[in-house]
Amino acid sequence: MILEVKHLSKHFDVHHLQRRVVAFSELTFDLCAGEFVLVAGPNGVGKSSLLRCLYRTYLPVSGQALYHARDGTIDLARAADVDIAKLRREEIGHVTQFLRVRPRVSALEVVAEPLIAAGLSHTEAQERAARWLAALGLRRELWDAYPATFSGGEQQKVNLAHALIVPRRLLLLDEPTASLDPQARAALMEQLAQLKRSGVAMIGVFHHAEEVRHLVDKEVVLAQDAGRTTNESLRPASGVVSSRETGGDLDVVE
């Protein structure tokens, strides 16, 4: 077992409106190594908020998210910031649909940076970065250019390579295919399949959910219920399991 989410809840207090907005309530599910959980549901039910709580960009208001790290179990909902920072460096990755563009840094350097920070030589890091950019379909003439000048889809290829190039035990995928063309989405699916086979656990929110169905082991469906979001159902790819009213080194690119 990699992750056990138990009765996790998140809300936001909107002070100028004097109201509370519930992102999700009483979510419960688990995740094992090599499993892929798809988080589904309509807009506004807290899918991205769930991933941000697990990455601790947001702080849950109640419940537990027990992550079984290499050196022991830690509750992501309550862990100290220093422990969260260590997990982000070493074990948990968060892939979003946006690249934080840095001026005057080439696409190749952006992708190589995590490997250099992990101790690889500059040459080896750039070689691996080149393989990732090629696998995701970024044209060779753009590798030495600045991503700030790229289209949204080309920036996303750089973003994905940067996020996926260092091996993680758990990947949180927040709409990673939203700005990609069909060919790039297919290339990403191939890389995610290889990561899954290597034992990486993944939780994902996808704009094109049908393209990732072949990877899905479980589906957490979020739905609005009287103004709050609940875990409506948790099911494997083959059918419904239950319904709830309440809530080592790896170089994937070949």
C-alpha positions as CSV (number, residue, x, y, z in Angstrom):
1,M,0.0,0.0,0.0
2,I,1.3,3.5,-1.0
3,L,-1.5,5.7,0.2
4,E,-4.6,5.5,2.4
5,V,-7.1,8.4,2.2
6,K,-9.6,8.4,5.1
7,H,-12.5,10.7,5.4
8,L,-10.6,13.6,3.9
9,S,-12.4,17.0,3.6
10,K,-11.6,20.4,2.3
11,H,-13.5,23.7,2.3
12,F,-12.8,27.3,1.6
13,D,-14.0,30.3,3.7
14,V,-14.8,33.1,1.3
15,H,-14.8,36.0,3.7
16,H,-16.0,38.8,1.4
17,L,-19.1,36.7,0.5
18,Q,-19.5,35.5,4.1
19,R,-19.9,31.9,3.0
20,R,-18.1,28.6,3.0
21,V,-17.4,26.7,-0.2
22,V,-17.0,22.9,0.2
23,A,-14.4,21.4,-2.2
24,F,-15.0,17.8,-1.1
25,S,-16.1,16.0,2.0
26,E,-15.4,12.6,3.6
27,L,-13.3,11.1,0.7
28,T,-12.0,7.6,1.4
29,F,-9.9,5.4,-1.0
30,D,-6.5,3.7,-1.2
31,L,-3.7,3.2,-3.7
32,C,-1.1,0.5,-4.2
33,A,2.2,0.5,-6.1
34,G,1.6,0.4,-9.8
35,E,-2.1,1.4,-9.5
36,F,-3.8,4.2,-11.4
37,V,-6.7,6.0,-9.8
38,L,-8.8,8.3,-12.0
39,V,-10.6,11.1,-10.2
40,A,-13.8,11.9,-12.2
41,G,-16.8,14.2,-11.9
42,P,-18.2,17.4,-13.3
43,N,-16.5,20.8,-13.0
44,G,-16.3,22.3,-9.6
45,V,-16.5,19.2,-7.4
46,G,-13.0,19.4,-6.1
47,K,-10.9,17.1,-8.3
48,S,-7.9,19.4,-8.5
49,S,-8.4,20.5,-4.9
50,L,-8.0,16.8,-3.9
51,L,-4.6,16.6,-5.7
52,R,-3.5,19.8,-4.1
53,C,-4.4,18.6,-0.7
54,L,-2.3,15.4,-1.3
55,Y,0.6,17.5,-2.5
56,R,-0.1,19.9,0.4
57,T,-0.5,23.0,-1.7
58,Y,-3.8,23.1,0.2
59,L,-4.3,22.0,3.8
60,P,-7.2,19.6,4.4
61,V,-9.6,20.6,7.2
62,S,-10.1,17.0,8.4
63,G,-9.3,13.4,7.7
64,Q,-6.1,11.6,7.0
65,A,-3.9,10.9,3.9
66,L,-1.5,8.2,5.1
67,Y,1.5,8.0,2.8
68,H,3.7,5.0,3.3
69,A,7.1,6.5,2.5
70,R,10.4,4.6,2.2
71,D,11.3,5.5,5.8
72,G,7.9,5.3,7.4
73,T,4.2,6.3,7.3
74,I,3.4,10.0,7.3
75,D,0.0,11.8,7.3
76,L,0.1,14.2,4.4
77,A,-2.8,16.1,6.0
78,R,-0.9,17.0,9.1
79,A,2.8,16.6,8.4
80,A,5.3,19.4,9.0
81,D,6.3,21.5,6.0
82,V,9.9,20.2,6.2
83,D,8.7,16.6,5.8
84,I,6.4,17.6,2.9
85,A,9.3,19.3,1.2
86,K,11.5,16.2,1.5
87,L,8.8,14.0,0.1
88,R,8.4,16.4,-2.9
89,R,12.1,16.2,-3.6
90,E,12.3,12.4,-3.3
91,E,9.0,10.6,-3.6
92,I,5.9,12.6,-4.7
93,G,5.5,14.4,-8.0
94,H,2.8,16.8,-9.0
95,V,2.2,17.3,-12.7
96,T,0.0,20.3,-13.7
97,Q,-1.2,21.8,-17.0
98,F,1.0,24.9,-16.6
99,L,4.7,25.5,-17.0
100,R,6.3,28.2,-14.8
101,V,8.3,29.8,-17.5
102,R,11.8,31.1,-16.5
103,P,13.4,33.7,-18.7
104,R,16.5,32.9,-20.7
105,V,16.6,29.2,-19.8
106,S,16.3,26.8,-22.7
107,A,13.8,23.9,-22.9
108,L,16.7,21.4,-22.6
109,E,18.0,23.1,-19.5
110,V,14.6,23.3,-17.9
111,V,14.1,19.5,-18.3
112,A,17.6,18.6,-17.2
113,E,17.5,20.7,-14.0
114,P,15.8,18.1,-11.7
115,L,18.4,15.5,-12.7
116,I,21.3,17.9,-12.0
117,A,19.7,18.7,-8.6
118,A,19.6,14.9,-8.0
119,G,23.3,14.6,-8.6
120,L,23.7,13.6,-12.2
121,S,26.3,15.1,-14.4
122,H,25.3,18.0,-16.7
123,T,26.1,15.8,-19.7
124,E,24.0,12.8,-18.6
125,A,21.2,15.0,-17.5
126,Q,21.0,16.7,-20.9
127,E,21.1,13.4,-22.7
128,R,18.1,12.1,-20.7
129,A,16.3,15.4,-21.1
130,A,16.8,15.1,-24.9
131,R,15.3,11.6,-24.8
132,W,12.2,12.9,-22.9
133,L,11.7,15.9,-25.2
134,A,12.0,13.6,-28.2
135,A,9.6,11.1,-26.8
136,L,7.0,13.8,-26.1
137,G,7.3,15.2,-29.6
138,L,9.0,18.5,-29.1
139,R,10.8,19.5,-32.3
140,R,14.6,19.4,-32.1
141,E,15.0,23.0,-33.2
142,L,13.1,24.1,-30.1
143,W,15.3,22.3,-27.6
144,D,17.7,25.3,-27.3
145,A,15.0,27.9,-27.4
146,Y,13.3,29.6,-24.5
147,P,9.9,28.0,-23.5
148,A,8.5,31.5,-22.9
149,T,8.3,31.9,-26.7
150,F,6.4,28.6,-27.2
151,S,2.8,27.8,-27.7
152,G,0.8,26.4,-24.9
153,G,1.0,22.9,-26.2
154,E,4.8,23.1,-26.7
155,Q,5.2,24.5,-23.2
156,Q,3.2,21.6,-21.8
157,K,5.6,19.1,-23.4
158,V,8.5,20.8,-21.6
159,N,6.4,20.9,-18.4
160,L,5.7,17.2,-18.6
161,A,9.3,16.2,-19.3
162,H,10.5,18.3,-16.4
163,A,7.9,16.8,-14.1
164,L,8.3,13.2,-15.1
165,I,12.1,12.9,-15.7
166,V,13.0,12.1,-12.0
167,P,11.5,8.8,-10.8
168,R,8.7,9.1,-8.1
169,R,6.8,6.6,-6.1
170,L,3.6,8.6,-6.4
171,L,2.5,10.9,-9.2
172,L,-0.4,13.4,-9.0
173,L,-1.5,14.3,-12.5
174,D,-3.7,17.4,-12.8
175,E,-5.1,17.8,-16.3
176,P,-1.7,17.0,-18.0
177,T,-3.2,16.6,-21.5
178,A,-5.4,19.6,-21.6
179,S,-3.3,21.6,-24.1
180,L,-1.7,18.7,-26.0
181,D,-2.5,17.6,-29.6
182,P,-3.6,13.9,-30.2
183,Q,-0.1,12.8,-31.1
184,A,1.4,14.3,-28.0
185,R,-1.3,12.8,-25.8
186,A,-0.6,9.4,-27.2
187,A,3.1,9.8,-26.5
188,L,2.3,10.8,-22.9
189,M,0.0,7.7,-22.5
190,E,2.9,5.5,-23.6
191,Q,5.2,7.1,-21.0
192,L,2.6,6.8,-18.2
193,A,2.1,3.1,-19.1
194,Q,5.8,2.5,-18.7
195,L,5.8,4.3,-15.4
196,K,2.9,2.2,-14.2
197,R,4.6,-1.0,-15.2
198,S,7.6,0.0,-13.2
199,G,5.5,0.3,-10.1
200,V,4.8,4.1,-9.9
201,A,1.4,4.8,-8.3
202,M,-0.7,7.5,-9.9
203,I,-3.8,9.6,-9.2
204,G,-5.0,11.6,-12.1
205,V,-7.6,14.2,-13.3
206,F,-7.9,14.1,-17.1
207,H,-9.7,16.3,-19.6
208,H,-9.6,13.5,-22.1
209,A,-10.5,10.7,-19.7
210,E,-11.3,8.1,-22.5
211,E,-7.6,8.2,-23.5
212,V,-6.4,7.0,-20.1
213,R,-9.1,4.4,-19.4
214,H,-6.7,1.5,-20.4
215,L,-4.5,2.5,-17.5
216,V,-7.2,2.9,-14.8
217,D,-7.4,0.4,-11.9
218,K,-9.9,2.4,-9.8
219,E,-12.1,5.4,-10.3
220,V,-13.1,7.9,-7.6
221,V,-16.2,9.7,-8.7
222,L,-17.0,13.0,-7.1
223,A,-20.5,14.4,-7.1
224,Q,-22.4,17.3,-5.6
225,D,-24.8,16.3,-2.9
226,A,-26.8,19.1,-1.2
227,G,-24.0,21.6,-1.7
228,R,-21.2,19.3,-0.7
229,T,-19.0,17.0,-2.7
230,T,-18.9,13.3,-1.7
231,N,-17.2,10.2,-2.9
232,E,-20.1,8.9,-4.9
233,S,-18.5,5.7,-5.9
234,L,-15.2,3.9,-5.9
235,R,-14.9,1.4,-8.7
236,P,-12.3,-0.6,-10.6
237,A,-12.2,-0.5,-14.4
238,S,-14.5,-3.5,-14.6
239,G,-17.4,-2.2,-12.4
240,V,-18.6,-0.7,-9.2
241,V,-17.1,-1.8,-5.9
242,S,-19.1,0.3,-3.5
243,S,-21.3,3.4,-3.4
244,R,-21.2,5.9,-0.6
245,E,-23.8,8.5,0.4
246,T,-21.1,9.9,2.8
247,G,-18.6,10.5,2.2
248,G,15.4,2.9,-7.2
249,D,16.5,4.6,-10.3
250,L,14.3,4.7,-13.3
251,D,14.7,6.1,-16.8
252,V,11.5,5.4,-18.5
253,V,12.2,6.7,-22.0
254,E,13.7,4.1,-24.2
